[in-house]
Amino acid sequence: MKFLENIVHKMEPKFAKGGKLEKWHPIFESFATLAFTPAHVTSKGTHIRDGVDLKRTMIMVIVAMIPCLLFGIYNTGHWEMVAAAGDRSLDFWSNGGEKFLLGLAVVLPLIIVSYGVGLTIEFIFGMKNGHSLHEGFLVSGMLIPLIMPADVPLWMVGVATAFAVIIGKEIFGGTGMNILNVALLTRAFLFFAYPTSMSGDKVWMAGTENTAVDGFTGSTALGDLASFMSEKPVFENLAEYTNNYSFMDSLMGYIPGSIGETSVIAILIGALILIATGIGSLRIMASFTIGGYLMGLMLNGIGGNDFLMLPAHFHLVIGGFAFGAVFMATDPVTASQTATGKILYGLIGGMLAILIRVLNPAYPEGVMLAILFMNVMAPIIDHYVVQSNIKRRLKRLKTT
C-alpha cells in the first residue's frame, strides 16, 4: 500500500495549480484522500493530530448502515418471492440464497443510480468552482436507496437525487452548509411529485411481471394501519392487525416496508456503532424515541378508532421511525448542536412524527416531515438555548 501511496503523491503536482491536469484536481484529490492520508499537514500553530478525518467519519456511518442494507436486500427478495407466489405464509428464512440474489437485483441498481447521479453533480460543481469534492454524499448516496420502496422507478430516483443535491445542498455551499437532510429531501421530492410511486399496495415490490398477482395485497404495515381511518379497512379490528404484524415480527423486520427501514435489530446494531465511535448523538436518538413513545401514549388516552389505539410501543418498530431516529435525525449538519438543544430537537421531532402519522390518514408515515421540519427549527432551538445560557450566567455574575 505504501508503494501505491507514493505513486499517488508523485502524481499530485500534475493536478496542482499550474499543472497540466489542473482542472481535474478536485476529482484526483477526492479519490487520493479517500484512499490515503493527505500528504499535506499543518505546518505551524497549535493543532490536534487525529487519524480520523471527514471522509473516515462518513465511511464509518456507511459501515453502521451495512446491517440495514444486507437485511434490506434479503427482505426485499423475500417479499418479491411472496408476491410472485401469491402466498404470504412463505417461511422467511427458507431459500435464503435465492432471496438475497433476487433482492440484490432490485437494490443494487438503486444504489448505482443514487451514487452515479449524486457524485456526477458533485464532480461538476467541484470542477466548476475549483474546490475539492464534498464528502457528505458518501452517506447520502447510501441513505437514499435505503429509504426508498423497492419498486420505485430508477429514473425517479435519479431526478429526485439531482434535485436534492442541487437545490438542497450545492446552492447553499455544499457539505456542512445545507439546512435540510439531503436524503430526506430526495424522498420528500418523490412523495409530493410522484405520490403513487411512494405509497400504495406495492411500495416494497419491484415492478416485474412476476409480482403482478391478482388478489394479493402488498401494502405495508403503515398502509394497513392507515386503512382503519377509511371506510373499508383491510383488517376488521386492531387485534387482527397486531396478529398479522406482531411486535416481534416488526422488531426483527419480517414485514414489508422501505428497503432499509424494516429491521429494528439491524438499525440498533448501526446505532451502537455510531454511539461507540462518537459519531451519532445518543441524546437525539434517545429523546426522539421517548418523544414518539410519549405521543403514542397520549393518543392512546384520547381513544377513538383502532389507529389511535395502537399500543405506543408498536409505533416505534413500524415504518421509518427507528431508522429516522438513528440515521436521519442525528445528521450533524442539520440537527441541533447544543446539548440541551439536541434533547429538545429529538423530543419534539419524535412527538411530531407520531402525531402526523396518526392524525393524517392520507400520510401514515410522519417521520420524514417531522425531521425536515425540525431541520428548519434546529438553528432557532440552538439560538434560544445559547441565549438562555447567557442570561443565566449574566444573572449569576450580578449576584456575585
Secondary structure, DSSP 8 states (H G I E B T S, - for coil): -HHHHHHHHHHHHHHSTTSTTGGGHHHHHHHHHHHS--S----SS-----S--HHHHHHHHHHHHHHHHHHHHHHHHHHHHHHHHT-TTS-TTTTHHHHHHHHHHHHHHHHHHHHHHHHHHHHHHHHHHT----STHHHHHHHHHHTS-TT--HHHHHHHHHHHHHHHTGGGTSTTT-SS-HHHHHHHHHHHHSHHHHSSTTTTS---GGG--TT-----HHHHHHGGGSSS-SSSSHHHHHHHS-HHHHHHT-S--STTTS-HHHHHHHHHHHHHTT-S-HHHHHHHHHHHHHHHHHHHHH--STTTTS-HHHHTTSTTHHHIIIIITT-TTTS--SHHHHHHHHHHHHHHHHHHHHH-TT----HHHHHHHHHHHHHHHHHHHHHHHHHHHHHHHHH-
